[in-house]
C-alpha cells in the first residue's frame, strides 16, 4: 500500500517539473532567440516479486513472466529544442538573425568566458562598440587586406570586440582618408566636322600650328591664342583631399591626305590646371600631346608619335601643403565621327576625405561603412560559432548559452555562410520557437497526469483508513 503512495508522489513531482518547463516555455513565447525545452519521464527501478521461469520442453510446462511492481516515475531529461524560430522583420540595421546553424559570440569586454546567443537585437554604444541589449560585446574580426577579389578579412586573427569607430589596424574609422587620383579614363566622340586649324597636306607626324605652341601649351596663330574647339572638365584630388578642376582642351589641327585616299586626322590636346597649379607631362613643361584618327573614325593606338595615354603630374601651389601627384590620362576610347563632341570622364579615381554617416551589414557578416564622400569601407566582420551538439549548450540567462562538456568545444569561429555556419539576415530577429498549440496540449496532458496521481494518493489514504477501521 505504501508503494502506491510513493509512486503517486513521484508522479506528482515529475508532473510538477514538467508543468514548470511548460510554464517557462509559455512565458518566453515572445522572447527573442528563445529555445523551448521539453521534459520526458522514465520509470524508476521495479521491485521483482518473482522472476520469470523458462518453459520446459520435456514436461511441456510453459514459461512464466516475471512479476514486478514499479516504484514510480522520474524526470528522464529536459532537452532543448534548437530548431530555428520564426523571423520577424524590423528594418533596424543592427538587428540580425542567423539562417542556419550557429550562434553569435559575445563576451563582457576582453575578459570572462565566451557566451553564445541566437538573439541578434544588437545596438551601437557611444564608443562605437557593437553590443547586446545587456552591454556585452559582439565579437568578430576587423583586420583585412585588399587583394585581387577585393578586401578579405583575416579570420585567422584572434577574435576582437567589434568597434565601428576605431581599431588598431584602421585607426579612426569615422573618417575615411583621401586618396590621390591615379587614373582618368576618357570616353566619347570628337566632332569630325570641325575645321582643321592648319588645314590639310602631306606632312607626317604631329603638325603644330605655325610650328608654334605658346609657353602655356596653347596653340598660337599670329601671336594670339586659339580658342579650343572642345573642353572637358576633370576633377582630381591630391593625397590630402584637395580638389583640382582641370580642363582637357582639344583642337582639330591637321588632316594628312598622303595615305593613298585614306586620310588621317590630328587633334592636339592640353591639360590646363588653372592658376596657382600646373600640370606637366614629360619635359615640355605642360601636359599636352597629339591624337590621330583614321578615316573610319577610330583612334590610332600604335603610333609612338601619337600616344593615347600619358602620365600627367599635377604640382599644387605651395599654400596647399600637398605634394605633387601623377595620374594616367587614358584616351584610348575616343572616336571621331560627324557628331557633336561628347568626350567626358568615364572613370576617375581618387576622392576627398569623408565622414561616416551610416553602415550596413551583409549576409556574409561584413559591416560596411558609408561615408559622405560616396565611398564605402569595411568596418568589421561578425563571427559565428558552431557546435557538434548545440542542444548540449547550457542556458545562462539573457538569451545566452555557454558550452558544456557535451556540446563540443568552441575553438574556431567561422565567417557566416562558411564551414556549416548559417548566413545572416539583416534587419530581422529570430523569435522564440515555442509552439503554443503544442504547449497547451502538453499542459492539458500534464494536468491530467498530476490529477490522476493525486487521486492514487488519496485512494491509498482511504484504503489505509478503512484498514485502520477494521478494528472498532
C-alpha positions, 0 to 999 in steps of 0.5 A: 500500500505504501508503494502506491503512495510513493509512486503517486508522489513521484508522479506528482513531482515529475508532473510538477517539473514538467508543468514548470518547463511548460510554464517557462516555455509559455512565458518566453513565447515572445522572447527573442532567440528563445529555445523551448525545452521539453521534459520526458519521464522514465520509470524508476527501478521495479521491485521483482516479486518473482522472476520469470521461469523458462518453459520446459520442453520435456514436461511441456510446462510453459514459461512464466513472466516475471512479476514486478511492481514499479516504484514510480516515475522520474524526470528522464531529461529536459532537452532543448529544442534548437530548431530555428524560430520564426523571423520577424522583420524590423528594418533596424540595421543592427538587428540580425538573425542567423539562417542556419546553424550557429550562434553569435559570440559575445563576451563582457569586454576582453575578459570572462568566458565566451557566451553564445546567443541566437538573439541578434537585437544588437545596438551601437554604444557611444564608443562605437562598440557593437553590443547586446541589449545587456552591454556585452560585446559582439565579437568578430574580426576587423583586420583585412587586406585588399587583394585581387577579389577585393578586401578579405578579412583575416579570420585567422586573427584572434577574435576582437570586440567589434568597434565601428569607430576605431581599431588598431589596424584602421585607426579612426574609422569615422573618417575615411582618408583621401586618396590621390587620383591615379587614373582618368579614363576618357570616353566619347566622340570628337566632332569630325566636322570641325575645321582643321586649324592648319588645314590639310597636306602631306606632312607626317607626324604631329603638325603644330600650328605655325610650328608654334605652341605658346609657353602655356601649351596653347596653340598660337596663330599670329601671336594670339591664342586659339580658342579650343574647339572642345573642353572637358572638365576633370576633377582630381584630388591630391593625397590630402583631399584637395580638389583640382578642376582641370580642363582637357582642351582639344583642337582639330589641327591637321588632316594628312591626305598622303595615305593613298585616299585614306586620310588621317586626322590630328587633334592636339590636346592640353591639360590646363590646371588653372592658376596657382597649379600646373600640370606637366607631362614629360619635359615640355613643361605642360601636359599636352600631346597629339591624337590621330584618327583614321578615316573610319573614325577610330583612334590610332593606338600604335603610333609612338608619335601619337600616344593615347595615354600619358602620365600627367603630374599635377604640382599644387601651389605651395599654400596647399601643403600637398605634394605633387601627384601623377595620374594616367590620362587614358584616351584610348576610347575616343572616336571621331565621327560627324557628331557633336563632341561628347568626350567626358570622364568615364572613370576617375579615381581618387576622392576627398576625405569623408565622414561616416554617416551610416553602415550596413551589414551583409549576409556574409557578416561584413559591416560596411561603412558609408561615408559622405564622400560616396565611398564605402569601407569595411568596418568589421566582420561578425563571427559565428560559432558552431557546435557538434551538439548545440542542444548540449549548450547550457542556458545562462540567462539573457538569451545566452548559452555557454558550452558544456562538456557535451556540446563540443568545444568552441575553438574556431569561429567561422565567417557566416555562410562558411564551414556549416555556419548559417548566413545572416539576415539583416534587419530581422530577429529570430523569435522564440520557437515555442509552439503554443498549440503544442504547449497547451496540449502538453499542459492539458496532458500534464494536468491530467497526469498530476490529477490522476496521481493525486487521486492514487494518493488519496485512494491509498489514504482511504484504503489505509483508513478503512484498514485502520477501521477494521478494528472498532 
